């Protein structure tokens, strides 16, 4: 054997010339590794100014003179960088963190703070870094309240704090390392739930306002629309009313060109309409209305009618219905007259709907 098994201290061999070189090399290694204390483990390349004997743990992504040395101990000795491969059980004080690390399972793992209470970085099953100073890689985590029988309250509260209203305090949920949802105080003091299909563009799904506890659903599928002209309906025929203007149209579920509402997702929807009568030649016209599903059949329970004499532009017929719709289903508003033909008046003849479940 040419050196020791653990610290790799070189032996002085029989009849070896310049034995002092071998001896001094062993002393340098001992000087670097015994009572190991490093300046930092956050650098991936050598510092610009360094003192003789300074030691560092090389960070991931090492470059320059430290390239390919991640995790190793780099010691500046005799004006050059000398590298030492850590062995299981080696311990090192991390000076800029006031912490102690141990080399286990191929990584430096923090075991305690320098004062036994505070740790600047902590990794559980994975290595922390400057951005994620606490990192954990595990399958389950448990927080349990200290119970009253242990002299404690039995309560458990997790408190997270941000500096001010304009800062962010949130939880981000990822799939394949791409964000799909964010929950928290994201840039305001309102509690916001956001979702994303691509990890880049987010939309607010739910907002709980801090000021008054009002709940907003900014992207709830919903619409309210009206017709801006009088719609004529012939006697004893169903006419699709030309609803061609939208007061609001979240998720673009209503098409003002066709007057159709299209369900953007499977679910239960609430639909409503208000139809205003406008006299044509006779007050004997009898109004009726319905919602037509997929241009085929009426939505069950939506067909309603009014009989008797009407007062022009004062008599209204309102219909409402719940509908279980599938993605892509369309709904149109239809009206008609019996007894005599007539008009559904502009502006006050409206159609609306929203997803409720």
Phi, psi and omega per residue, in radians:
X1 nan 2.400 3.142
X2 -1.650 -0.314 -3.135
X3 -2.632 3.012 -3.093
X4 -1.307 2.775 -3.025
X5 -1.241 -0.598 -2.986
X6 -1.748 -1.050 -3.104
X7 -1.560 -0.040 3.113
X8 0.995 0.758 3.083
X9 -1.378 2.218 -3.077
X10 -1.208 2.390 3.054
X11 -1.390 2.596 2.929
X12 -1.472 2.088 -3.035
X13 -1.581 2.704 3.097
X14 -1.008 2.476 3.097
X15 1.026 0.383 -3.139
X16 -1.368 2.343 3.051
X17 -1.418 2.721 3.095
X18 0.880 0.942 -3.123
X19 -1.049 -0.431 -3.120
X20 -1.151 -0.468 3.131
X21 -1.152 -0.825 3.124
X22 -1.111 -0.748 -3.141
X23 -1.091 -0.785 -3.131
X24 -1.154 -0.613 3.098
X25 -1.085 -0.717 3.110
X26 -1.136 -0.705 3.118
X27 -1.107 -0.700 3.117
X28 -1.092 -0.718 3.121
X29 -1.137 -0.764 3.081
X30 -1.067 -0.727 -3.126
X31 -1.105 -0.566 -3.116
X32 -1.399 -0.595 -2.939
X33 -1.859 -0.448 3.116
X34 -1.330 2.365 -3.024
X35 0.943 0.886 -3.026
X36 -1.086 2.163 3.090
X37 -2.469 2.128 -3.081
X38 -1.934 2.650 3.133
X39 -1.136 -0.736 -3.051
X40 -2.883 2.842 2.993
X41 -2.164 0.332 -3.058
X42 -1.765 -0.139 -3.059
X43 -1.622 2.408 3.091
X44 -1.861 -0.016 3.042
X45 -2.574 2.768 -3.040
X46 -1.064 2.524 3.046
X47 -1.178 2.724 -3.100
X48 -1.226 -0.571 3.108
X49 -2.159 2.283 -3.075
X50 -2.558 2.490 3.136
X51 -1.625 2.677 3.078
X52 -1.013 2.314 3.125
X53 1.548 -0.086 -3.138
X54 -1.148 2.470 -3.106
X55 -2.222 2.554 3.123
X56 -2.449 2.643 2.886
X57 -1.640 2.149 -3.050
X58 -1.264 2.223 -3.117
X59 -1.358 2.916 3.104
X60 -1.088 2.666 3.141
X61 1.283 0.516 -3.065
X62 -1.054 2.539 -3.127
X63 -2.454 3.080 3.138
X64 1.123 -2.379 -3.127
X65 -1.178 -0.247 -3.133
X66 -1.779 0.092 -3.078
X67 -0.994 2.320 3.122
X68 1.382 0.172 -3.061
X69 -1.980 0.291 -3.080
X70 -0.932 2.312 3.122
X71 1.539 -0.294 -3.127
X72 -1.407 2.802 3.037
X73 -1.552 2.097 3.110
X74 -1.789 2.120 -3.133
X75 -2.063 2.325 3.115
X76 -1.582 1.818 -3.045
X77 -2.282 2.288 -3.141
X78 0.954 0.607 3.040
X79 1.416 0.121 3.108
X80 -2.351 2.873 3.092
X81 -1.560 2.210 3.088
X82 -2.022 2.389 -3.024
X83 -2.005 2.462 -3.128
X84 -2.207 2.178 -3.138
X85 -1.380 2.092 -3.092
X86 -1.192 2.651 3.108
X87 -2.043 2.690 -3.132
X88 -0.915 2.263 3.112
X89 1.713 -0.215 3.082
X90 -1.065 2.435 3.101
X91 -2.076 2.554 3.139
X92 -2.504 2.386 2.982
X93 -1.412 2.249 3.085
X94 -1.709 1.821 -2.933
X95 -1.135 -0.746 -3.077
X96 -1.326 -0.145 3.081
X97 -1.877 -0.187 -3.020
X98 0.925 0.808 -3.098
X99 -2.359 2.958 3.117
X100 -2.110 2.328 -3.135
X101 -2.109 2.641 3.087
X102 -2.244 2.469 3.140
X103 -1.521 1.919 3.117
X104 -2.486 2.522 3.082
X105 0.927 0.638 3.051
X106 1.342 0.334 3.113
X107 -2.682 2.766 3.028
X108 -1.453 2.172 -3.110
X109 -2.077 2.266 3.139
X110 -1.226 2.289 3.128
X111 -1.862 -0.496 3.125
X112 -2.949 2.868 2.996
X113 -1.387 2.845 -3.124
X114 -1.086 -0.523 3.104
X115 -1.776 0.166 3.125
X116 1.437 -0.047 -3.071
X117 -2.199 -0.577 -2.990
X118 -2.053 2.326 3.118
X119 -2.208 2.220 -3.118
X120 -1.353 -0.524 3.087
X121 -2.453 2.532 3.130
X122 -2.565 2.258 3.072
X123 -2.142 2.347 3.068
X124 -2.066 1.846 -3.122
X125 1.355 -0.020 3.108
X126 -2.774 2.880 -3.074
X127 -1.557 2.356 3.017
X128 -1.335 2.943 3.070
X129 -2.522 -3.031 -3.079
X130 -1.132 -0.532 3.132
X131 -1.466 -0.813 -3.135
X132 -1.879 1.392 -3.034
X133 -1.268 -0.310 2.883
X134 -2.048 2.114 -3.129
X135 -2.310 2.398 3.122
X136 -2.410 2.378 3.080
X137 -2.193 1.792 -3.039
X138 -2.754 3.011 -3.093
X139 -1.790 -0.429 3.130
X140 -2.507 2.625 3.071
X141 -2.433 2.513 -3.103
X142 -2.308 2.277 2.949
X143 -2.061 2.127 -3.122
X144 -2.163 2.434 3.136
X145 -1.251 2.442 2.969
X146 -1.209 2.232 -2.950
X147 -1.530 2.869 -3.094
X148 -1.086 -0.562 3.104
X149 -1.148 -0.270 3.100
X150 -1.721 0.197 3.139
X151 1.473 0.215 -3.139
X152 -1.979 -3.074 -3.019
X153 -1.467 -0.388 -3.025
X154 1.462 -0.035 3.110
X155 -1.617 2.806 3.053
X156 -2.523 2.094 3.069
X157 -2.226 2.309 3.023
X158 -1.767 2.122 -3.072
X159 -1.966 2.212 3.028
X160 -2.166 2.461 -3.034
X161 -2.328 2.453 3.006
X162 -2.012 2.854 -3.016
X163 -1.189 -0.776 -3.081
X164 -2.712 3.075 -3.060
X165 -1.027 -0.623 -3.094
X166 -1.365 -0.137 3.122
X167 -1.491 3.054 -3.081
X168 -1.974 2.320 2.995
X169 -2.341 1.801 -2.993
X170 -2.636 2.853 2.981
X171 -1.900 2.286 3.130
X172 -1.954 2.255 -3.135
X173 -1.874 2.184 -3.051
X174 -2.017 2.733 2.990
X175 -2.286 2.065 -3.068
X176 1.048 0.633 3.127
X177 1.153 0.357 3.049
X178 -2.123 2.235 -3.038
X179 -1.150 2.415 3.082
X180 -2.150 -0.328 3.132
X181 -2.712 2.616 3.058
X182 -2.375 2.409 -3.066
X183 -2.409 2.181 3.101
X184 2.684 -2.739 3.105
X185 -1.721 1.502 -2.981
X186 -1.689 1.497 3.088
X187 1.486 0.078 3.064
X188 -2.724 -3.099 3.069
X189 -1.679 0.101 3.035
X190 -1.410 2.464 3.091
X191 -1.419 2.091 -2.976
X192 -2.156 2.377 2.963
X193 -1.904 2.138 3.122
X194 -2.094 2.646 3.066
X195 -2.304 2.770 -3.121
X196 -2.576 2.491 3.078
X197 -1.613 -0.326 -3.039
X198 -2.267 0.014 -3.126
X199 1.401 0.028 -3.114
X200 -2.036 -0.958 -3.124
X201 -1.664 2.191 3.139
X202 -2.022 2.575 3.048
X203 -2.243 2.453 3.126
X204 -1.248 2.132 3.086
X205 -1.631 -0.626 -3.087
X206 -2.632 2.346 3.121
X207 -2.261 2.128 3.042
X208 -1.812 1.890 -3.008
X209 -1.265 2.267 -3.102
X210 -1.179 -0.598 -3.008
X211 -1.200 -0.655 -3.017
X212 -2.416 0.093 3.117
X213 1.145 0.254 3.062
X214 -1.246 2.421 -3.136
X215 -1.736 2.185 3.076
X216 -1.928 2.514 3.011
X217 -2.171 1.443 -2.989
X218 -1.065 -0.449 -3.098
X219 -2.038 0.436 3.048
X220 -1.144 2.272 3.085
X221 -1.072 1.982 -3.121
X222 -2.815 2.737 3.133
X223 -2.737 2.769 2.927
X224 -2.522 2.207 -3.054
X225 -2.452 2.857 -3.109
X226 -2.551 2.930 3.040
X227 -1.770 2.453 -3.130
X228 -1.809 0.293 3.069
X229 -2.534 2.772 3.107
X230 -1.263 2.208 -3.121
X231 -1.730 2.041 3.125
X232 -1.418 2.411 3.051
X233 -2.261 2.200 -3.140
X234 -1.253 2.863 -3.128
X235 -1.122 2.373 3.048
X236 0.963 0.670 3.061
X237 -2.423 2.630 3.061
X238 -1.588 2.279 -3.127
X239 -2.120 2.243 3.022
X240 -1.296 2.112 -3.043
X241 -1.353 2.378 -3.070
X242 -1.379 1.301 3.075
X243 -1.310 1.882 -2.921
X244 -2.215 0.170 3.090
X245 -2.417 2.361 -3.110
X246 -1.908 2.239 2.985
X247 -1.272 -0.720 2.981
X248 -2.647 2.748 -2.996
X249 -2.743 1.186 -3.113
X250 -1.198 2.425 -3.097
X251 1.162 0.202 3.102
X252 0.906 0.782 -3.078
X253 -1.462 -0.205 -3.111
X254 -2.008 2.382 3.126
X255 -1.893 1.892 -3.120
X256 -1.206 -0.307 3.114
X257 -1.305 -0.586 -3.112
X258 -1.919 -0.247 -3.070
X259 1.316 0.293 -3.058
X260 -1.776 2.439 2.895
X261 -1.676 2.327 3.133
X262 -2.096 2.185 3.140
X263 -1.186 2.158 -3.130
X264 -1.444 -0.229 -3.106
X265 -2.759 2.752 3.055
X266 -1.065 2.482 3.078
X267 2.788 -3.026 3.105
X268 -1.748 2.321 -3.079
X269 -2.167 2.552 3.013
X270 -1.847 2.184 -3.100
X271 -2.092 2.531 3.111
X272 -2.602 2.778 3.110
X273 -2.699 2.643 3.066
X274 -2.240 2.127 -3.097
X275 -2.046 2.169 -3.118
X276 -1.775 2.271 -3.118
X277 -1.420 2.362 2.990
X278 -2.218 2.174 -3.028
X279 -1.146 2.513 3.028
X280 -1.822 -1.481 3.110
X281 -2.060 -0.242 -3.013
X282 -2.514 2.505 3.016
X283 -1.485 0.065 -3.114
X284 -1.483 -0.024 3.131
X285 -1.092 2.406 3.122
X286 -1.924 2.033 -3.081
X287 -1.393 2.601 2.995
X288 -2.587 2.761 -3.100
X289 -2.714 2.769 3.113
X290 -2.844 2.887 2.974
X291 -1.785 2.260 -3.120
X292 -1.815 2.146 -3.090
X293 -1.635 2.153 3.060
X294 0.941 0.516 3.083
X295 1.058 0.426 -3.052
X296 -2.153 -1.006 -3.014
X297 -2.423 2.663 3.125
X298 -1.205 2.602 3.003
X299 -1.139 2.205 -3.037
X300 -1.001 2.277 3.102
X301 1.536 0.005 -3.070
X302 -1.634 -0.326 -3.052
X303 -1.288 2.141 3.136
X304 -2.350 2.757 3.129
X305 -2.591 2.782 3.052
X306 -2.173 2.412 3.107
X307 -2.147 2.803 -3.141
X308 1.762 2.995 -3.113
X309 -1.176 2.534 -3.085
X310 -2.069 2.776 3.026
X311 -1.857 2.128 -3.052
X312 -0.978 2.300 3.093
X313 1.039 0.407 2.984
X314 -2.257 -0.504 3.140
X315 -1.419 2.244 -3.139
X316 -2.220 2.698 3.051
X317 -2.164 2.155 3.128
X318 -1.986 2.341 3.072
X319 -2.192 2.562 3.094
X320 -2.485 2.631 3.138
X321 -2.803 2.580 2.924
X322 -1.666 2.453 -3.111
X323 -2.428 2.313 3.009
X324 -1.578 1.931 -3.026
X325 -2.016 2.668 3.023
X326 -1.799 2.774 3.125
X327 -0.937 2.214 3.116
X328 1.647 -0.192 3.072
X329 -1.081 2.505 3.117
X330 -2.014 2.604 3.102
X331 -2.327 2.309 3.082
X332 -2.093 2.686 3.045
X333 -1.669 2.199 3.114
X334 -2.121 2.571 3.072
X335 -2.395 2.850 3.120
X336 -2.855 3.039 -3.134
X337 -2.344 2.540 2.937
X338 -2.115 2.745 -3.116
X339 1.518 -0.754 3.102
X340 -2.894 2.782 3.102
X341 -1.352 3.057 -3.139
X342 -3.075 -2.960 -3.124
X343 -2.193 2.583 2.894
X344 -1.742 2.119 -2.905
X345 -1.274 2.641 3.111
X346 -1.142 2.793 2.970
X347 1.262 -0.854 -3.096
X348 -1.653 -0.066 3.026
X349 -1.538 1.930 -2.937
X350 -2.240 2.812 3.137
X351 -2.456 2.320 -3.126
X352 -2.558 2.886 3.116
X353 -3.054 2.859 3.116
X354 -2.814 2.727 3.068
X355 -1.471 2.297 -3.117
X356 -2.105 -0.086 3.137
X357 -3.040 nan nan
